[in-house]
Amino acid sequence: MNVRSDRPKGKKPPLTLATELTFLKGAGPAVAMKLKPLGLERVGDLLLHLPTRYEDRRRILPIAEVRNGEEALVCGRVVSTEVRFGAKRWLRVVIDDGRSSMVLRFFHFNEVQKAALVENRWVRAFGTGRITPNGAEMVHPEYRVADSAAELPPEDRLTPIYGLTTGITQTRVRALIQQALAVAQADPDFTADFPGLGGPATLAALRTLHEPDGRDLGDLLLDRHPAQIRLVREELLAHQLCMRLLRKQTKAAPGARIEAVLAATAQLQGRLPFVMTGAQRRVIGDIAHDLSAGKPMLRLIQGDVGSGKTVVAAAAMLGCAQVGLQSVLMAPTELLVEQHARTLAAWLNPLRVEVGLLLGKMKKSERDEALRRAASGEVKVWVGTHALFQGDMAFKRLAMIVVDEQHRFGVGQRLALRDKGPAGVTPHQLIMSATPIPRTLAQTIYADLDVSVIDELPPGRTPVQTVVVSNERRHDVLLRIGEACRQGRQAYWVCTLIEENSELQAQAAEETYRQLREELPELRVGLVHGRLKPAEKEAQMRAFQSGATQLLVATTVIEVGVDVPNASIMIIDNAERLGLSQLHQLRGRVGRGATASQCLLMYQGPLGEGSKARLEVMRTTTDGFVIAQKDLELRGPGELLGRRQTGLIGLKIADPVRDSALIPPLQKLADDWWLKTPKEARRMIARWIGDAERYAQV
């Protein structure tokens, strides 16, 4: 619970939920510093540091009944203790319960522990049993020591197990959480319940999860205990309330009134070499309606790979430029930025609209000139990376922000760009996601946005046939690639690594490049990866786009931003290492022309169940929304979208997939609360999130 307080330095504050952890008994500055990586800074944060699982220590098991690989609670008298030396120093403690004995092994111990574990003292130990030829043993069990067995009774309730960090023990965390529960009990604001939520009150629910009595263990393990449901509903409601507050704050200021979008779209269509789809025209209509209302637009465009989101953005940006206003398109990678800049320039330059480019790696003189032209209003359309919202970038009349690949940016980054608008006017926001987001997730993450979906692919696009093939058939794949390229087709060969390391990825790509040149000497092979200098990368991409290169070896940097209609074959090496969303994005690089296209997913066996499931989904469907839903089910929202990138950092308990059925009624409840009980709404946000603006800074 993100609660904050201001206090004079040097004074020991009274214990409240806003008190820093350093003032709790058993904490102190050193422990408080170690707890920070867990997101624990204030007393209230401890309340929501919930157990990851529970252990049953309610029965002491005779040592003779301990089974190999199973957890057990045992109790015995110490019969010997000695330090042994082998590959490393370790402490060997033998305990006996009167019928059988067991060895306790400690590879990390100090003199205090050694002094406590002396002969004739009693030890209660909990851990995973191992049955060896020499008898039963436990390695690094959690234990307590006393002078008699009577002082070591079993627990009277389940034992919660928490996520830890280096230097912090379960015992320490449990003691701190007990103090936090006592502080919450004495807080009248915290114990005051919220109307209309049902189930146990917040504090009672928290006590149930931190101090379970074991009667409802099955429900706890299945995440369906009434206490869990109550807290999940509170958290989802707080999220909905917070996103509505951010939307309300954004909409409070006026937005530029732009009524030229439909006319600009007609002019743009006249210059395009293709006809816009009905879905594109429908979404442009949504945007035109928003821009003409005089209030800031907050709209998300969702569309599958290749559905034509960029031309929709171009129409809106042209509409801004033709009334003297500026717009910016922000994308996550320089490669994608360069692609957008080329595309927009080809469409807009003939209509007398210049496109400016802003990259992080520009020379100082180039950047200074770009800053000058943005601040003067001379250039109306800008494309860039996150450099667009860095401190020294200023626009004269910024009216609209377009963010591509929204799942790679946080809400806070959008707010930073929002503040680049002229005084008293909030820029319109158009968010584009090439990663289809299932509805259940979109209505949680993007609760502050209106949503438009481009659900129609441009004519002429051919379906991509996907084949899953073992690496053992690499020779057959090489023959197929060689024959296809000799017939005038082009192909991608994508290299993947488990580690997200640009240096290692570059090495892997370079090695594959060398091998393919040896194995296919008659082909012109190119290479692109994240370690190339921008000019080298640009030259390689241009060579491939022009057809000078037939086979392009690349890392996943070509996931977005590359459009080569003649490229009709995609080989993804070690495809089992990638998630569904990334595989789908890569496959979207082919099938952009009239030629039938193929995607070969090469894997290194044996495959795990998760890898098998992902590759089977890719083989059987090309529907991005189906793939996104499957990805969500297989990996969960945090891993799929990246918690820090999406604003999901606030969700500690709720799961938008598992809890999707709870969301629609909570959306209605959030609307009712803001209308009828805004004070309760703010109290709920404060309880779960803290400051709403701070929540956005992810």
N, C-alpha and C positions, 0 to 999 in steps of 0.2 A: 504494500500500500504506500503510494508515493505521497507522503505528507511532508511538509516543509515548515520550518520555523526560523525566526530570526531571534538571536539571543546575544547579549553582550559577551564578548570573549572574556575568558578567565573565570566566569561564574558557573558553578555547577548547577545545571537546571533541574527543576523537578522532573520526575520521570513521567513523560507523556508519550503518546504514539509518535510524536514528532521529534523526540529526543534522539540524539546521535547514539549509536550502539556502544560507543566507547564508555558511556556512563553506566552501562549495565554491569551487575556483579559478574565477575568472571570474564569480562570482555577486556577493556583497556585499549589503548591506541593500536598495539600490535595486532590483537585479534580483530579489531574493527577493520584494519587495513586488509587482513586476509579474507574477510567476509565480503569486501567490495566486489570481487569478480563474480560473486553469486547474486549481485544486485541488491545486497543487504547493506543499507547505510543507516536507517532509522529503525526505532523500535517497531513501528507499524509494519515495516517490510517483513519482519520475521513471521507475522501472522499468516502471510500468504506463501511462505516457503514451505510448501506442503510436502508430505512424505511421497517418495517415488514408489515405495512398496511397504509391506508390513512383514515382520517376522513373528512367528508364534513361539514365545518363550514361556508358555504357561505350564509346561510339564517338563520335569527333569527326566531325561531318558537314561536308563542304565547303559553304561558304556558297552556292555555286551550286545545291546540291541542297535547300536549305531550302524547305519548302512552306508555303503560307499557312495559318495556323491550327493548325499542328502544332508540338509541342515539339521542340527540337533543341539539341545541344551543338555550339558552334562555337569556333574558336580563330583569332585573327588579331592582326597587329601594329597598334598605334594609329598612324594616319596623320594625324589631326587631332582636336583637342579645342577646343570653344568653348562659351561660355555665350550662349544666344540669349534674346531677349525677345519675347514675343507677348502672348497673354492672361495668361500667367504665365511666370516665369523658368524655363529648363530647360537641361540640359547635353546637348550633342550630341557624341558620340564616334564617329568613323569607324574601323572596323578592316578590315584586308585580309589574306586568307589566301594571297595570291600569285596567285589566279585571279579572285576576286570580292571585293567590299567590302560592308559592312553598316553601317548606322547604329544605334547604341545610344542610346536616349533615356532620360534620367533627369529626372523632374520634382521629385523629392525628393533632394537631395544636399547634402553639406557640403564645406568646403574641403579636408579630408583626402582625400575621395574624388577631388575634382577634381585635387589634386596628384599622386595615384597614377596617374591615367589620362592620362599625358603621352605625347607622340610617341615612337615606337620601342620602347615597352614592349609586352609581349604580354598579351593578355586571353583567358581562357577564359570564355565566357558560356553560360548555359543559360536558355532562355525560350521563349515562343511566337513563332514567326516570322510576320512580316507582309510581304506582297509588295505594294508600292505602285508607282505610276507612276515614282517616283524610285529604285526598287530595294528590296532587302531591309532590314528593320529589326526590332529587338526593343525593347519598352518595359519598362524596369525589370527586366532579366534579373538572375539571381543570377550573380555573376562572381568570378573570382580574377585577380590581376595578378602578373606576374613579368617578369624581365629577358630570358627566352628561352622559346621554345615547349617546349623539353625539360623545363622546370620545371613544365609544365602538362599532364601526361598525363591521359587520361580515367580515370574511376573504375574500380576493379576489381570493384565490386559495385553493386547497385542503391542508389539514394539515397533514404532515408526522408524523408517530408514529414510534419511534425507540425502539430497545431493550435497556433496562436500567439495572443498578445495584444499590444496596443500596446507598442512599444518592445523587443520580443524578436524576435530573428532565428532562422532555421533553424540557422545555424551555431552560435549560442550554445546552443540547446537540444540539438543533437547532442553538443556538447562536454560539457555537464553530464550527459547520459545516459551517455556513455562513462565518466565518473567514477563514476556510480552503479553501473554494471555491475562496475567494478573493486572497489568496496566490497562488493558482494554476493558476489563471488568469494572474498573474504577472510572471509566470515561463515560459520562452520561450521554454524550453525543453518539458514541459508538454503540452503546447498548439500546439506544432508541431505535425501534424497528421501522422498516419502510412498509407502508400499506400496499396491499394488493399483490404481494409477491408469493405468499404461501410458503409452507414448509417451515423448518426451524429458523429461528432468528440467526443473524450472521454469526454472533459470538458462539451460540450453541452449535452451529454447523462447524465452525472452526475447531471447537473443542472435540467434537466427534471425530474429526479427521486427525487431529494431533494426539488424541487420547482414546482410541477406539477400544471398546470393550470386547469386541470379537463376535458379538451376537449376529452382526450383519456383515460378516467378512466377505461372503459371496458377492453381495451388492457393492461393497467397497472395491473389490477387485475388478468388477465389471463397470465401474464408474456410473452406477445407477442408484447409489444410496441417496436418500432425500437430502442429506447434508451436502453432498456433492452437487446435486441438481440445483439446490438453492444458490450456492456460490457461483455456479456456472451461469444461472439466470441473471444474478446481480452483475457479473462481469460483462456479459453480453449487453445487458441494458446500459451499463455505464459507457461501454464503447459506442453504442448507438446514440446515446445522449451527447457524448463528446463530439462525435462526428457531426451531429446536427448543430451543435454550438459553433463549431468551426465553420460550417456552411453559413449559418446565420451571420457570423461576424464578417465573413467574406462578402456576403450579399448586402450587408448594411451600407457599404459605400457604393456610390454610383459606378457604373461601367460605361465605357464609351458606347454611344448608340451608333451602330453601323448597319446601314440599310442597303448596302451595295452588293451583298454576297451573291444573290441569285443572278443579277446582271453580270457580275464578274465571272460566275460559273459558265454562263452562256459564251462569254468571250474566250474563256479558257478552253471550252469544248471545241471551239472553232480552230484552235491551234493544236489540239491533241491528235495523235495518229490512231486513236482508238475511241470507241464510244463508251461513255460511262455506263455502268450497270444501273438498274433500277434501285438497287440497295444503296449504291453510292449517292444517287440523286436524293433518295429519301433521307439519308443521314445529313447531307448538305442542307436539306430543308429544315431539319432539327436545329442545325447550327445557325442558319439564317434567322430563324425565329428567336433563338436565344440572343443573338448579337443585336437584334433590333429592339430588344426590350428595355435597354438602358440600365440593366442590372448585370453584374458580372456573371458570365457563363461559367458553369462548372459541369463539364460533360466528358464522359469517357466513351471513346469509340473502341469497340471490340470487333475484331475481324480475324479470320483465319489467315494463315500464311498466304500471301499473294492476293488478298482480297481487294487491294487498292486503297488502303487508308491514306497514303501520301497524297494522292490526287484530291482527296476530300480536304485535307489540311491546306493544300495549295490553293484551292478555291477560296477558303476562308481568309488565308493570308493575302491573296490578291484583293479581296474585298476590302481589307484593312488598308492596303497600300494605296488603293485608288481614291480613298478619302483622306490621304495624307497621314495615316497612322502607321505605327511600326508593329511588327510581330516577330517573335523568335521561335525557332524550333530547336528543342534541346534533345540530344540523343546520347546514349551512354558511352559509345566508343567513337574514336576518331575515324575509323573505317566507315562506320555507319553515317557519321556526320558528313564525310566527304561524298558518300553516295547520295545523300539527301541534297547536298549543295549542288551537285552536278544535275540531278533530276530537276530540282526546282529552277535552276538557271535555264535549262533547256526549255521548260514550259513558260517561265515568266519573263525572261529577257526579251523575247519577241513582242511582249506586251509592255515593254519599256519599264520593267521593274527589275532593279538590280538585286542580286542576292549576295549578302555579306557572309563571310566565314570567320569563325573564331575558334581557334584550337589552343590547347594548353601549351603546345610545343612551338608556337610561333616565335619568330625573332622579335626582339623588343621593338624594332622600328615598325614591323608589320602590325604588331599588337597596338602600338601607340596610334597608328593610322586608323586601325579598326575602331579603337575607342573614340577617336575624334569623330569619325563618320557616324557612329551610333549616337553619340551625344548631340551632334548637330542635327540629327534627323535626316541627313542626306540619303542614307540607305534605309529602306523601309522593311526589308525582309532579311532576317539573320538566322544563321544555322550555327550551332556550336555544341560543345560538350558542357560539363558542369562549370567550365570557365565563365559561362554566361551569367552565373549568379554570384561570382566572386566580387569582393568589395568595390574594386575600382571601375567595374562595368556600369555605365549609366546610359539610359536612353532618353531621348527628348520627348517622344510621344508613344510610349509602349502601350499598346491596346490589347494585345493577345499573346498568350504563351501556349505553345504546342509542345507537349512532352511525349517523346516516343519511348517505347519500352518502359512504361511506368513502373513495372514491378522491380526495376533496378534503381528506382529513386524512392526516397522517403517523402512523406507528406511535408516534412520540414523544408525540404529542398524546393518544393512547389511554393511554400509560403515565402521563402527567401526571394524567389523570382517575382512573386506577387508584389513584394515591396519595392520592386524596380519601377513600378508604374509612377506616373505623375502624381503630385500631391492631390489627395482627395478623390482619386479615381483608381479603382481596382482593375487590373487587367483581366480580360477573359481567359479562362483556362480550358484547353482542349487536350485531353489525355488520350494517347493511343496505346493500345496493347496488342502486340502481335502474338502474345501468348494468351490464347483463349482462357478465360477464367470461368469456372463453373458458377452458375447463378448463386448457389448457396454460399460460395466464398465471396463473390463480387458484392453481395448485399451486406457483407460484414466489413470487408476491407474498404470498399468504395462507397460507404454509406453516405458520404458527403457529395456524391456525384450523381448526375443524371446519366443514363446509359443508352447508347445507340449501338446497334449491332449491324455490321455489314455481313449479311448471311448469303452472299451470292458471289461466286468467282467470276472474273472477267471471261468473256467468250474466247475460245481458242486454247484455253488451258487444257492440257491432257492429263488424265489421272496418272499418278506415279505408281508403277508396280514395285512392290517391296518384297525382297527375297532375303531370308535369313540363311547364312551359309557359314560353315565351320572354316576356321583358318587353315585346316588341312587341305582345303580345296583352293588355296591361294593361287596355285599354278593355273587352274582352270579360269579363275577370275582374271589373271594377267592376260591369258589368251583372248578372252572376251573383250577386255579393254583395248588391247592392241588392234583387234579387228574393227571395233566400233570407231576408234579414232582414225583408222585408215579410210573409213567410209565417210569421214568429214564431221563426225560428232566430237564433242568435247566431254571431259569427265573431271570430277573432283575426287581426290583421294584424301580423306580426312584422318589425321592421326590424333589419338586421344591418349591421355595419361590419367592415372588415378589422382596424382597430386595436381592441384591448381598452381602450377609453377611455370611461369613463362619461359624460364631458362631451360628447364627440362623438356618442356613441350617443343621448344625450338630445336633442341638436340634430337628429339625423336623424329620430328619432321625432316630435319636435315639428313638423318640416317636413312629414312624411308625414301627420300628424294634421290640419294646416292644409289640405293638398291634398284629403284625403278628405272633409273637411267641406264643401269647395267642390264637389267632384264628386258627392257623395251627400248633398245638403242635407236630404233627408227623413229621414235616419237619425240616431239619437242615438249619437254617437261619443265614446268615452272614451280616456284616455291614461295609460299607466303606464311609468315608467322609473326607473333607479337614482338619479337626482338629485332625485326628489320627496321631500319630507319624509314621514316614516312615516305621519303622519295623512292626508296627501293621497293617498298610495299606497293606504292602507287604504280611504279613501272611494271611490276609483276601482274598487278590486277588489270592494268590497261592492255598488257600483252595477251592475257587470257580473254578479256572482253573483245578484243579485236580479232581473235582467232590465231594470233601468232603462236600462242602456246596451246597445245592440245590437251595436256593432262596437268592439272594444278594440284600439287601436294600442299596441304594446308593444315593448320591446327584449327581449333574451333573458333578462331577469330572470324571465320567466314559464316558463322551462325546467322548473322544478320548483315544486311548492307550490300550484298553482292547480287547483281541481276545480270545474268548472262543467258539469254534465251536459247542459244545453241548448245548450252551445257545440258546434257540429258542423262548423264550417268553419275551417280554419287556412290562412292564406296566409303563406308565408315568403318575404319579399322578398330578392333576391340570395342565394338558397339555396346557390349554388355556393361561397360564402365560409365555410360551416360544415362541420365534420366530421360523419361519420355518426352518432356517438354523440349529439351535440347535436341534430342533425336528428331523430333517433328520440325523444329526450326531448321535444322541442317537439311533435312529432306526437302524442305520448301525452296532450297536453292535450285532444284531441278524441276522440270515440268512447267517451265515458264514460256515455252515455245510450242510450236505445233507438233514437234517430234515426240513420239511415245518415249517416256522416260522410265528409268529404273533406279532403285535405291538398293544397294547390297549392304546388308548389315553383317559384317564379318565378326565372328566371336571366337574367343579362345576358351575351349572347354576345359574342365567340366563347368557347366553353368549352375549357379544357385537358383533357388525357386524364384526369387525376386527378379533376377536377370531374365529367366525364362518367360515370366509373366510380361515384362516390359517388351521384349522382342516379339512376343505373340501379339500383343496389342498393336504394335507398329505394322506387323505383317497383315493384320486383318482390317485395319481401318485407316483412312486418311482424314477423317473428320476431327479437326482440332479441338472441338468442344468435348467430344467423346474421349479423346486422348487426355485432355486436361483433367476430366473427371477421374479417369483411371489413374493418372499420375497423383492426383490428390488422395485417392484411396490407398495407393501403394506407398506413398512417401509422407503424406500428411502436409498440412499447410505451411508449417514452419520451414521444412526443408524445401518444399516446392517453390516457395516464393522468397525465402530468406527473411527471417523475422525482422532484422534491422532495416531491410530495404522496403518493407511494406507497411510498417506501422503496427504489425502484429506483435510488436514487442510488449504491448500492454496485455496480451492474452496469456495469462499464466495458467489458467485452469481450463477455460473453454476451448473446444475444438470445433471450428465451423463445419466440419464434415459430420462428425459424430453428433453434434448438437444442432444440426440444421433445422430440425423440426421446431426447435424453441425460438428461432429467430423471427419469423413473421409476427407472432403475437407480441414479441418484445419491441418490434419496430412500431407497432400501433401504440404500445404502452409508452414508448419514448415520446411520441407525438403528444399523447395525452398529458404526460407529466410537464412538458414544456408549456402546454396550453393552460393547465389547471394548477399545477404545483411546481413552479420553476425553482422554488427553494429546495424542494426534495431532490429535484434533478441535479442541482449544483452540489448537494450533499453527497449524492451517489457518485458523481464524478470525482469529488474530493476524496472519497473513501477509497476508490479503486485506482484512480489515475493521478490525482493531484491536480496540478495546473494544466488546463486543456492545451494551452499553447506549448507548454513544455512537452506534453504527450506527443505533439507532432514532431518534435525535434529528434528524430530517430536516425 
